[in-house]
Structures are given as C-alpha cells and as structure tokens.
Amino acid sequence: MADTQGITGDQLKSYIERIEKLEEEKANLQADIREVYSEAKSNGFDTKVMRQIVRLRKMDQQDRSEQEELLHIYKSAIGME
C-alpha cells in the first residue's frame, strides 16, 4: 500500500486487523461471561451481588477497605445504619 505522510498503509491495516480480531475475541468472552451469570442465576444466585464481588476482588485490599469505610460513613450520615 501507499506511504502517505509517513504512514504505511500495510502497517496501519495490520494494526486495524489485529484490533478487529481482539474486539471479536472480547465480544466472545463477554458472551461467555453472560452465559456463566445466567447459569448462576438459574441456580438461585443473585448476579448483582456476584458482579459486586467480582469488582471488589479486582481491587487491592487497601482500596477495598477505604471504599467499605466510606460506604459505612455515608450510610451512617444518612441514617441507614
């Protein structure tokens, strides 16, 4: 392909094709994740809570502790505890 303003078409096309392949893989993984949540739901698990746990497990302990403490403070401030 042509070289336009220092950009080689072949190199650009290669990047785009790699991104497209990864996007397709990501979509397949998201479908697999939805399927697992659906399976868990059909077995009586609360998927909203499961999603919260997954999000919390991604956090390091310090961030998780800070968030839990803030949640406690906020809930106390509005009379929920």
Phi and psi restraints in degrees (range 20) as a CNS / XPLOR table:
assign (resid 1 and name C) (resid 2 and name N)
       (resid 2 and name CA) (resid 2 and name C) 1.0 -75.4 20.0 2
assign (resid 2 and name N) (resid 2 and name CA)
       (resid 2 and name C) (resid 3 and name N) 1.0 155.2 20.0 2
assign (resid 2 and name C) (resid 3 and name N)
       (resid 3 and name CA) (resid 3 and name C) 1.0 -101.1 20.0 2
assign (resid 3 and name N) (resid 3 and name CA)
       (resid 3 and name C) (resid 4 and name N) 1.0 112.1 20.0 2
assign (resid 3 and name C) (resid 4 and name N)
       (resid 4 and name CA) (resid 4 and name C) 1.0 -116.9 20.0 2
assign (resid 4 and name N) (resid 4 and name CA)
       (resid 4 and name C) (resid 5 and name N) 1.0 116.4 20.0 2
assign (resid 4 and name C) (resid 5 and name N)
       (resid 5 and name CA) (resid 5 and name C) 1.0 50.9 20.0 2
assign (resid 5 and name N) (resid 5 and name CA)
       (resid 5 and name C) (resid 6 and name N) 1.0 43.5 20.0 2
assign (resid 5 and name C) (resid 6 and name N)
       (resid 6 and name CA) (resid 6 and name C) 1.0 82.1 20.0 2
assign (resid 6 and name N) (resid 6 and name CA)
       (resid 6 and name C) (resid 7 and name N) 1.0 3.9 20.0 2
assign (resid 6 and name C) (resid 7 and name N)
       (resid 7 and name CA) (resid 7 and name C) 1.0 -107.9 20.0 2
assign (resid 7 and name N) (resid 7 and name CA)
       (resid 7 and name C) (resid 8 and name N) 1.0 119.6 20.0 2
assign (resid 7 and name C) (resid 8 and name N)
       (resid 8 and name CA) (resid 8 and name C) 1.0 -85.6 20.0 2
assign (resid 8 and name N) (resid 8 and name CA)
       (resid 8 and name C) (resid 9 and name N) 1.0 129.8 20.0 2
assign (resid 8 and name C) (resid 9 and name N)
       (resid 9 and name CA) (resid 9 and name C) 1.0 -60.0 20.0 2
assign (resid 9 and name N) (resid 9 and name CA)
       (resid 9 and name C) (resid 10 and name N) 1.0 -39.5 20.0 2
assign (resid 9 and name C) (resid 10 and name N)
       (resid 10 and name CA) (resid 10 and name C) 1.0 -64.2 20.0 2
assign (resid 10 and name N) (resid 10 and name CA)
       (resid 10 and name C) (resid 11 and name N) 1.0 -42.4 20.0 2
assign (resid 10 and name C) (resid 11 and name N)
       (resid 11 and name CA) (resid 11 and name C) 1.0 -66.1 20.0 2
assign (resid 11 and name N) (resid 11 and name CA)
       (resid 11 and name C) (resid 12 and name N) 1.0 -44.5 20.0 2
assign (resid 11 and name C) (resid 12 and name N)
       (resid 12 and name CA) (resid 12 and name C) 1.0 -61.4 20.0 2
assign (resid 12 and name N) (resid 12 and name CA)
       (resid 12 and name C) (resid 13 and name N) 1.0 -44.9 20.0 2
assign (resid 12 and name C) (resid 13 and name N)
       (resid 13 and name CA) (resid 13 and name C) 1.0 -61.3 20.0 2
assign (resid 13 and name N) (resid 13 and name CA)
       (resid 13 and name C) (resid 14 and name N) 1.0 -39.3 20.0 2
assign (resid 13 and name C) (resid 14 and name N)
       (resid 14 and name CA) (resid 14 and name C) 1.0 -61.8 20.0 2
assign (resid 14 and name N) (resid 14 and name CA)
       (resid 14 and name C) (resid 15 and name N) 1.0 -45.1 20.0 2
assign (resid 14 and name C) (resid 15 and name N)
       (resid 15 and name CA) (resid 15 and name C) 1.0 -61.1 20.0 2
assign (resid 15 and name N) (resid 15 and name CA)
       (resid 15 and name C) (resid 16 and name N) 1.0 -46.2 20.0 2
assign (resid 15 and name C) (resid 16 and name N)
       (resid 16 and name CA) (resid 16 and name C) 1.0 -61.8 20.0 2
assign (resid 16 and name N) (resid 16 and name CA)
       (resid 16 and name C) (resid 17 and name N) 1.0 -43.5 20.0 2
assign (resid 16 and name C) (resid 17 and name N)
       (resid 17 and name CA) (resid 17 and name C) 1.0 -65.0 20.0 2
assign (resid 17 and name N) (resid 17 and name CA)
       (resid 17 and name C) (resid 18 and name N) 1.0 -38.3 20.0 2
assign (resid 17 and name C) (resid 18 and name N)
       (resid 18 and name CA) (resid 18 and name C) 1.0 -64.2 20.0 2
assign (resid 18 and name N) (resid 18 and name CA)
       (resid 18 and name C) (resid 19 and name N) 1.0 -42.9 20.0 2
assign (resid 18 and name C) (resid 19 and name N)
       (resid 19 and name CA) (resid 19 and name C) 1.0 -62.6 20.0 2
assign (resid 19 and name N) (resid 19 and name CA)
       (resid 19 and name C) (resid 20 and name N) 1.0 -43.9 20.0 2
assign (resid 19 and name C) (resid 20 and name N)
       (resid 20 and name CA) (resid 20 and name C) 1.0 -60.6 20.0 2
assign (resid 20 and name N) (resid 20 and name CA)
       (resid 20 and name C) (resid 21 and name N) 1.0 -41.4 20.0 2
assign (resid 20 and name C) (resid 21 and name N)
       (resid 21 and name CA) (resid 21 and name C) 1.0 -63.6 20.0 2
assign (resid 21 and name N) (resid 21 and name CA)
       (resid 21 and name C) (resid 22 and name N) 1.0 -43.8 20.0 2
assign (resid 21 and name C) (resid 22 and name N)
       (resid 22 and name CA) (resid 22 and name C) 1.0 -65.5 20.0 2
assign (resid 22 and name N) (resid 22 and name CA)
       (resid 22 and name C) (resid 23 and name N) 1.0 -38.8 20.0 2
assign (resid 22 and name C) (resid 23 and name N)
       (resid 23 and name CA) (resid 23 and name C) 1.0 -61.8 20.0 2
assign (resid 23 and name N) (resid 23 and name CA)
       (resid 23 and name C) (resid 24 and name N) 1.0 -39.7 20.0 2
assign (resid 23 and name C) (resid 24 and name N)
       (resid 24 and name CA) (resid 24 and name C) 1.0 -64.9 20.0 2
assign (resid 24 and name N) (resid 24 and name CA)
       (resid 24 and name C) (resid 25 and name N) 1.0 -43.5 20.0 2
assign (resid 24 and name C) (resid 25 and name N)
       (resid 25 and name CA) (resid 25 and name C) 1.0 -62.8 20.0 2
assign (resid 25 and name N) (resid 25 and name CA)
       (resid 25 and name C) (resid 26 and name N) 1.0 -40.7 20.0 2
assign (resid 25 and name C) (resid 26 and name N)
       (resid 26 and name CA) (resid 26 and name C) 1.0 -62.1 20.0 2
assign (resid 26 and name N) (resid 26 and name CA)
       (resid 26 and name C) (resid 27 and name N) 1.0 -42.8 20.0 2
assign (resid 26 and name C) (resid 27 and name N)
       (resid 27 and name CA) (resid 27 and name C) 1.0 -62.5 20.0 2
assign (resid 27 and name N) (resid 27 and name CA)
       (resid 27 and name C) (resid 28 and name N) 1.0 -40.5 20.0 2
assign (resid 27 and name C) (resid 28 and name N)
       (resid 28 and name CA) (resid 28 and name C) 1.0 -64.9 20.0 2
assign (resid 28 and name N) (resid 28 and name CA)
       (resid 28 and name C) (resid 29 and name N) 1.0 -41.1 20.0 2
assign (resid 28 and name C) (resid 29 and name N)
       (resid 29 and name CA) (resid 29 and name C) 1.0 -65.2 20.0 2
assign (resid 29 and name N) (resid 29 and name CA)
       (resid 29 and name C) (resid 30 and name N) 1.0 -40.6 20.0 2
assign (resid 29 and name C) (resid 30 and name N)
       (resid 30 and name CA) (resid 30 and name C) 1.0 -62.6 20.0 2
assign (resid 30 and name N) (resid 30 and name CA)
       (resid 30 and name C) (resid 31 and name N) 1.0 -37.9 20.0 2
assign (resid 30 and name C) (resid 31 and name N)
       (resid 31 and name CA) (resid 31 and name C) 1.0 -65.4 20.0 2
assign (resid 31 and name N) (resid 31 and name CA)
       (resid 31 and name C) (resid 32 and name N) 1.0 -39.6 20.0 2
assign (resid 31 and name C) (resid 32 and name N)
       (resid 32 and name CA) (resid 32 and name C) 1.0 -63.9 20.0 2
assign (resid 32 and name N) (resid 32 and name CA)
       (resid 32 and name C) (resid 33 and name N) 1.0 -41.1 20.0 2
assign (resid 32 and name C) (resid 33 and name N)
       (resid 33 and name CA) (resid 33 and name C) 1.0 -64.4 20.0 2
assign (resid 33 and name N) (resid 33 and name CA)
       (resid 33 and name C) (resid 34 and name N) 1.0 -43.9 20.0 2
assign (resid 33 and name C) (resid 34 and name N)
       (resid 34 and name CA) (resid 34 and name C) 1.0 -59.1 20.0 2
assign (resid 34 and name N) (resid 34 and name CA)
       (resid 34 and name C) (resid 35 and name N) 1.0 -38.8 20.0 2
assign (resid 34 and name C) (resid 35 and name N)
       (resid 35 and name CA) (resid 35 and name C) 1.0 -64.1 20.0 2
assign (resid 35 and name N) (resid 35 and name CA)
       (resid 35 and name C) (resid 36 and name N) 1.0 -41.1 20.0 2
assign (resid 35 and name C) (resid 36 and name N)
       (resid 36 and name CA) (resid 36 and name C) 1.0 -65.0 20.0 2
assign (resid 36 and name N) (resid 36 and name CA)
       (resid 36 and name C) (resid 37 and name N) 1.0 -43.7 20.0 2
assign (resid 36 and name C) (resid 37 and name N)
       (resid 37 and name CA) (resid 37 and name C) 1.0 -62.1 20.0 2
assign (resid 37 and name N) (resid 37 and name CA)
       (resid 37 and name C) (resid 38 and name N) 1.0 -40.8 20.0 2
assign (resid 37 and name C) (resid 38 and name N)
       (resid 38 and name CA) (resid 38 and name C) 1.0 -62.5 20.0 2
assign (resid 38 and name N) (resid 38 and name CA)
       (resid 38 and name C) (resid 39 and name N) 1.0 -42.0 20.0 2
assign (resid 38 and name C) (resid 39 and name N)
       (resid 39 and name CA) (resid 39 and name C) 1.0 -63.0 20.0 2
assign (resid 39 and name N) (resid 39 and name CA)
       (resid 39 and name C) (resid 40 and name N) 1.0 -44.0 20.0 2
assign (resid 39 and name C) (resid 40 and name N)
       (resid 40 and name CA) (resid 40 and name C) 1.0 -62.7 20.0 2
assign (resid 40 and name N) (resid 40 and name CA)
       (resid 40 and name C) (resid 41 and name N) 1.0 -42.3 20.0 2
assign (resid 40 and name C) (resid 41 and name N)
       (resid 41 and name CA) (resid 41 and name C) 1.0 -62.4 20.0 2
assign (resid 41 and name N) (resid 41 and name CA)
       (resid 41 and name C) (resid 42 and name N) 1.0 -41.4 20.0 2
assign (resid 41 and name C) (resid 42 and name N)
       (resid 42 and name CA) (resid 42 and name C) 1.0 -67.3 20.0 2
assign (resid 42 and name N) (resid 42 and name CA)
       (resid 42 and name C) (resid 43 and name N) 1.0 -17.6 20.0 2
assign (resid 42 and name C) (resid 43 and name N)
       (resid 43 and name CA) (resid 43 and name C) 1.0 -98.4 20.0 2
assign (resid 43 and name N) (resid 43 and name CA)
       (resid 43 and name C) (resid 44 and name N) 1.0 13.3 20.0 2
assign (resid 43 and name C) (resid 44 and name N)
       (resid 44 and name CA) (resid 44 and name C) 1.0 92.8 20.0 2
assign (resid 44 and name N) (resid 44 and name CA)
       (resid 44 and name C) (resid 45 and name N) 1.0 6.3 20.0 2
assign (resid 44 and name C) (resid 45 and name N)
       (resid 45 and name CA) (resid 45 and name C) 1.0 -86.4 20.0 2
assign (resid 45 and name N) (resid 45 and name CA)
       (resid 45 and name C) (resid 46 and name N) 1.0 147.3 20.0 2
assign (resid 45 and name C) (resid 46 and name N)
       (resid 46 and name CA) (resid 46 and name C) 1.0 -85.5 20.0 2
assign (resid 46 and name N) (resid 46 and name CA)
       (resid 46 and name C) (resid 47 and name N) 1.0 110.1 20.0 2
assign (resid 46 and name C) (resid 47 and name N)
       (resid 47 and name CA) (resid 47 and name C) 1.0 -71.5 20.0 2
assign (resid 47 and name N) (resid 47 and name CA)
       (resid 47 and name C) (resid 48 and name N) 1.0 -26.4 20.0 2
assign (resid 47 and name C) (resid 48 and name N)
       (resid 48 and name CA) (resid 48 and name C) 1.0 -64.0 20.0 2
assign (resid 48 and name N) (resid 48 and name CA)
       (resid 48 and name C) (resid 49 and name N) 1.0 -43.3 20.0 2
assign (resid 48 and name C) (resid 49 and name N)
       (resid 49 and name CA) (resid 49 and name C) 1.0 -67.5 20.0 2
assign (resid 49 and name N) (resid 49 and name CA)
       (resid 49 and name C) (resid 50 and name N) 1.0 -40.2 20.0 2
assign (resid 49 and name C) (resid 50 and name N)
       (resid 50 and name CA) (resid 50 and name C) 1.0 -59.6 20.0 2
assign (resid 50 and name N) (resid 50 and name CA)
       (resid 50 and name C) (resid 51 and name N) 1.0 -41.8 20.0 2
assign (resid 50 and name C) (resid 51 and name N)
       (resid 51 and name CA) (resid 51 and name C) 1.0 -63.6 20.0 2
assign (resid 51 and name N) (resid 51 and name CA)
       (resid 51 and name C) (resid 52 and name N) 1.0 -38.2 20.0 2
assign (resid 51 and name C) (resid 52 and name N)
       (resid 52 and name CA) (resid 52 and name C) 1.0 -63.9 20.0 2
assign (resid 52 and name N) (resid 52 and name CA)
       (resid 52 and name C) (resid 53 and name N) 1.0 -42.4 20.0 2
assign (resid 52 and name C) (resid 53 and name N)
       (resid 53 and name CA) (resid 53 and name C) 1.0 -63.5 20.0 2
assign (resid 53 and name N) (resid 53 and name CA)
       (resid 53 and name C) (resid 54 and name N) 1.0 -43.6 20.0 2
assign (resid 53 and name C) (resid 54 and name N)
       (resid 54 and name CA) (resid 54 and name C) 1.0 -59.4 20.0 2
assign (resid 54 and name N) (resid 54 and name CA)
       (resid 54 and name C) (resid 55 and name N) 1.0 -44.0 20.0 2
assign (resid 54 and name C) (resid 55 and name N)
       (resid 55 and name CA) (resid 55 and name C) 1.0 -63.4 20.0 2
assign (resid 55 and name N) (resid 55 and name CA)
       (resid 55 and name C) (resid 56 and name N) 1.0 -42.7 20.0 2
assign (resid 55 and name C) (resid 56 and name N)
       (resid 56 and name CA) (resid 56 and name C) 1.0 -65.4 20.0 2
assign (resid 56 and name N) (resid 56 and name CA)
       (resid 56 and name C) (resid 57 and name N) 1.0 -38.3 20.0 2
assign (resid 56 and name C) (resid 57 and name N)
       (resid 57 and name CA) (resid 57 and name C) 1.0 -67.3 20.0 2
assign (resid 57 and name N) (resid 57 and name CA)
       (resid 57 and name C) (resid 58 and name N) 1.0 -22.9 20.0 2
assign (resid 57 and name C) (resid 58 and name N)
       (resid 58 and name CA) (resid 58 and name C) 1.0 -73.4 20.0 2
assign (resid 58 and name N) (resid 58 and name CA)
       (resid 58 and name C) (resid 59 and name N) 1.0 -23.4 20.0 2
assign (resid 58 and name C) (resid 59 and name N)
       (resid 59 and name CA) (resid 59 and name C) 1.0 -81.7 20.0 2
assign (resid 59 and name N) (resid 59 and name CA)
       (resid 59 and name C) (resid 60 and name N) 1.0 152.4 20.0 2
assign (resid 59 and name C) (resid 60 and name N)
       (resid 60 and name CA) (resid 60 and name C) 1.0 -78.0 20.0 2
assign (resid 60 and name N) (resid 60 and name CA)
       (resid 60 and name C) (resid 61 and name N) 1.0 163.2 20.0 2
assign (resid 60 and name C) (resid 61 and name N)
       (resid 61 and name CA) (resid 61 and name C) 1.0 -57.4 20.0 2
assign (resid 61 and name N) (resid 61 and name CA)
       (resid 61 and name C) (resid 62 and name N) 1.0 -41.3 20.0 2
assign (resid 61 and name C) (resid 62 and name N)
       (resid 62 and name CA) (resid 62 and name C) 1.0 -64.5 20.0 2
assign (resid 62 and name N) (resid 62 and name CA)
       (resid 62 and name C) (resid 63 and name N) 1.0 -46.5 20.0 2
assign (resid 62 and name C) (resid 63 and name N)
       (resid 63 and name CA) (resid 63 and name C) 1.0 -62.5 20.0 2
assign (resid 63 and name N) (resid 63 and name CA)
       (resid 63 and name C) (resid 64 and name N) 1.0 -40.9 20.0 2
assign (resid 63 and name C) (resid 64 and name N)
       (resid 64 and name CA) (resid 64 and name C) 1.0 -64.1 20.0 2
assign (resid 64 and name N) (resid 64 and name CA)
       (resid 64 and name C) (resid 65 and name N) 1.0 -43.5 20.0 2
assign (resid 64 and name C) (resid 65 and name N)
       (resid 65 and name CA) (resid 65 and name C) 1.0 -62.7 20.0 2
assign (resid 65 and name N) (resid 65 and name CA)
       (resid 65 and name C) (resid 66 and name N) 1.0 -43.2 20.0 2
assign (resid 65 and name C) (resid 66 and name N)
       (resid 66 and name CA) (resid 66 and name C) 1.0 -61.2 20.0 2
assign (resid 66 and name N) (resid 66 and name CA)
       (resid 66 and name C) (resid 67 and name N) 1.0 -43.2 20.0 2
assign (resid 66 and name C) (resid 67 and name N)
       (resid 67 and name CA) (resid 67 and name C) 1.0 -65.6 20.0 2
assign (resid 67 and name N) (resid 67 and name CA)
       (resid 67 and name C) (resid 68 and name N) 1.0 -42.1 20.0 2
assign (resid 67 and name C) (resid 68 and name N)
       (resid 68 and name CA) (resid 68 and name C) 1.0 -65.0 20.0 2
assign (resid 68 and name N) (resid 68 and name CA)
       (resid 68 and name C) (resid 69 and name N) 1.0 -39.6 20.0 2
assign (resid 68 and name C) (resid 69 and name N)
       (resid 69 and name CA) (resid 69 and name C) 1.0 -64.9 20.0 2
assign (resid 69 and name N) (resid 69 and name CA)
       (resid 69 and name C) (resid 70 and name N) 1.0 -43.7 20.0 2
assign (resid 69 and name C) (resid 70 and name N)
       (resid 70 and name CA) (resid 70 and name C) 1.0 -62.8 20.0 2
assign (resid 70 and name N) (resid 70 and name CA)
       (resid 70 and name C) (resid 71 and name N) 1.0 -40.4 20.0 2
assign (resid 70 and name C) (resid 71 and name N)
       (resid 71 and name CA) (resid 71 and name C) 1.0 -60.4 20.0 2
assign (resid 71 and name N) (resid 71 and name CA)
       (resid 71 and name C) (resid 72 and name N) 1.0 -44.5 20.0 2
assign (resid 71 and name C) (resid 72 and name N)
       (resid 72 and name CA) (resid 72 and name C) 1.0 -61.0 20.0 2
assign (resid 72 and name N) (resid 72 and name CA)
       (resid 72 and name C) (resid 73 and name N) 1.0 -45.7 20.0 2
assign (resid 72 and name C) (resid 73 and name N)
       (resid 73 and name CA) (resid 73 and name C) 1.0 -61.6 20.0 2
assign (resid 73 and name N) (resid 73 and name CA)
       (resid 73 and name C) (resid 74 and name N) 1.0 -47.6 20.0 2
assign (resid 73 and name C) (resid 74 and name N)
       (resid 74 and name CA) (resid 74 and name C) 1.0 -63.0 20.0 2
assign (resid 74 and name N) (resid 74 and name CA)
       (resid 74 and name C) (resid 75 and name N) 1.0 -43.9 20.0 2
assign (resid 74 and name C) (resid 75 and name N)
       (resid 75 and name CA) (resid 75 and name C) 1.0 -62.9 20.0 2
assign (resid 75 and name N) (resid 75 and name CA)
       (resid 75 and name C) (resid 76 and name N) 1.0 -40.4 20.0 2
assign (resid 75 and name C) (resid 76 and name N)
       (resid 76 and name CA) (resid 76 and name C) 1.0 -63.7 20.0 2
assign (resid 76 and name N) (resid 76 and name CA)
       (resid 76 and name C) (resid 77 and name N) 1.0 -40.4 20.0 2
assign (resid 76 and name C) (resid 77 and name N)
       (resid 77 and name CA) (resid 77 and name C) 1.0 -63.5 20.0 2
assign (resid 77 and name N) (resid 77 and name CA)
       (resid 77 and name C) (resid 78 and name N) 1.0 -29.1 20.0 2
assign (resid 77 and name C) (resid 78 and name N)
       (resid 78 and name CA) (resid 78 and name C) 1.0 -105.4 20.0 2
assign (resid 78 and name N) (resid 78 and name CA)
       (resid 78 and name C) (resid 79 and name N) 1.0 11.9 20.0 2
assign (resid 78 and name C) (resid 79 and name N)
       (resid 79 and name CA) (resid 79 and name C) 1.0 78.6 20.0 2
assign (resid 79 and name N) (resid 79 and name CA)
       (resid 79 and name C) (resid 80 and name N) 1.0 24.9 20.0 2
assign (resid 79 and name C) (resid 80 and name N)
       (resid 80 and name CA) (resid 80 and name C) 1.0 -90.3 20.0 2
assign (resid 80 and name N) (resid 80 and name CA)
       (resid 80 and name C) (resid 81 and name N) 1.0 -10.0 20.0 2
